[in-house]
Amino acid sequence: MFRSHVMVCGGTGCSSSGSHKLIENFEKEIQAAGLETEVKVVQTGCFGLCELGPIVIIYPEATFYSRVQEGDVKRIVSEHLLKGRPVKELLYDETVAAGLDTIKSLDETTFYKKQVRIALKNCGVINPELIDEYIAYDGYEALGKVLTEMTPEDVIKVILDSGLRGRGGAGFPTGLKWKFAAANAADQKYVCCNADEGDPGAFMDRSVLEGDPHVVLEAMAIAGYAIGASKGYIYVRAEYPIAVKRLEIAIGQAREYGLLGENIFETGFNFDVEIKLGAGAFVCGEETALMTSIEGKRGEPRPRPPFPALKGLWAKPTILNNVETYANIPQIILKGAEWFASMGTEKSKGTKVFALGGKIKNTGLVEIPMGTTLRTIIEEIGGGIPNGKKFKAAQTGGPSGGCIPAEHLDVPIDYDNLTAIGSMMGSGGLIVMDEDNCMVDIAKFFLEFTVEESCGKCSPCRIGTKRLYEMLEKITSGKGTLEDLDKMEELCYHIKANSLCGLGQTAPNPILSTLRYFREEYIAHVVDKTCPAGVCKDLMRYTIDPDKCRGCTACARVCPVKAITGKVKEAHIIDQSKCIKCGACMSTCKFDAISKK
Amino acid sequence: MKSLAELKAIRDKMQSQVSVRTEADENTIRVVVGMATCGIAAGARPVLQELSDLVQEEKLQNVKVTQTGCIGICQYEPIVEVFEPGKEKVTYIKMTAEKADRVFAQHLREGKVVTEYTIGAATTMK
């Protein structure tokens, strides 16, 4: 037995800031201190507070070390692990704040306190590469219960009653999907997992796969039993190497234990899972395109109906659920539909994981009960906006979603409320924007993404998104007219109504929602030819205040295009036709004489 | 693995090994071992290890065994303090792994303080 466990985050975020080296160092130093029989080092998945990585948590005290560097390891071992004195200056600020008589533990911090972890339950708690640790936290118990005590109809009823809706974005009731697939008789059916996470800024599925891969395998086997399928596919993007590696390890261990394969728990139930790597095309996150890609063809969507529950993979009845959806299933089976349905709002039950990013202090992953307000997520859990800036909008749903302005900060977040205010849940990316963000530029960013990712099969999406992007470019370069705004809006509705798949049907949303809430910013670009946030370069002017300029010539010397002229000790002038708006003069001026408008 | 019983066997074995990873709550009994230089020199490490092992092996989920620095009465090291919610702190002194076994069995499991090992007993004897 080990009296202390040192948990080191091995998620993508912390790995890129050097957590693997930390693990090696901890093992070396623990050995050197002769503590190897008393203290164990555990590599875990993501803890969520990626901003402060690499993160190290030490149990039994649950002390929270943040931004740990290689050189800190020796001190932590000799002070904390040997002599019981936590190294306070390396701990997360909030846990050792002035006025506290004891060190706050992990769960007591504002970041974690309001979170409810269901899908992320094991992330940061277990070593994802050891099946035994998953089993220690009730792993595969739900599968055992389903196979030995429940009929497939019972399973579907529990999922239906729980009110679980698809976490990939659209929010279709999961139980209903399973019910349809179960009702269609066939010699072979399939269970698929959508791990083709493509929204810019979203990384919840990656974190679940990296931190708790077995939960997905267990849930897929449960789904297989419920609909009568013996084969599963996980479609995961090749850009997630750690997730893929851990899934491969997990599948190998589950097969070895007989938890995947034939005659599971001696019940005659067979189920196995295969990984399919995606090449990173955004459209492959759309269900019909994903299945076409698994079949080995070019990843393009096809019209529905027929829906996958009737004709999916290889024209057989298929269900496709998102990683986070699956991560909820085993606990719903074990704790019951009522337990799950007791959380959340009337039509959105349970919790949702959000990837917080943008202008926010605590960048990372949070899981909150449905119905929590955006204000709680941003101001409390997220720690607010850095540098005292003012909140402007939050973008949810990625390229399919929209921007939520400050007036809606107190709306309880659920599927229906987000749709009502012109955004959508999406997979859970949440990008916070402050007064320095230009909303037209944000819309342009997402449109550039969809233009690039449109598969090209249908013309409304292929040509329409490109035209929208061109209109936005015209507006941000100061050449737009009010008529363009009307035309753009009209085109948005055409694309929404006529596109073949979800990608095109939702691609105009970033424009429509910013037009709805920030129309005055568009008008400023079009009529006043200014960008209020000072982002759109073509609309910016750098000018020198002749009263403040001392004629030191520093700006003229630093200007890469020689746009600044003037004599020594006399006020200088910027030639607007030459200026490339690089800002070098402004950061060089010692007299605060140059301004940007 | 073929049966549910085997799964349960793995779970039971593993649960005790990961139990240190749960956080304390208001009902947790905290057992704190002084592990400063004085404590370690007097033999605190085997005491800490013994208590930690026993609590994990016997699955006493309401007990947390942690360490601390110097408690301030170095002549009585190794020292073990037991904090039970709503009760007075109990300080055991001059502990050994064997004494720790008894503290575990009587105090932590059955709730009966081992009076003869406490600092109170030592000072009244003098």
Interface residues (C-beta under 8 A of the other chain):
Chain A: M1 F2 R3 S4 H5 M7 T37 E38 Y59 P60 E61 A62 L82 K83 G84 R85 S105 L106 D107 V125 I126 D132 E133 I135 A136 Y137 D138 G139 Y140 E141 G144 T148 Y257 G258 L259 N263 F265 E266
Chain B: M1 K2 S3 L4 L7 I10 R11 K13 M14 Q15 S16 Q17 V18 V20 R21 E23 A24 V33 G34 M35 A36 T37 I40 R45 L48 Q49 S52 D53 Q56 E57 K64 V65 T66 Q67 T68 G69
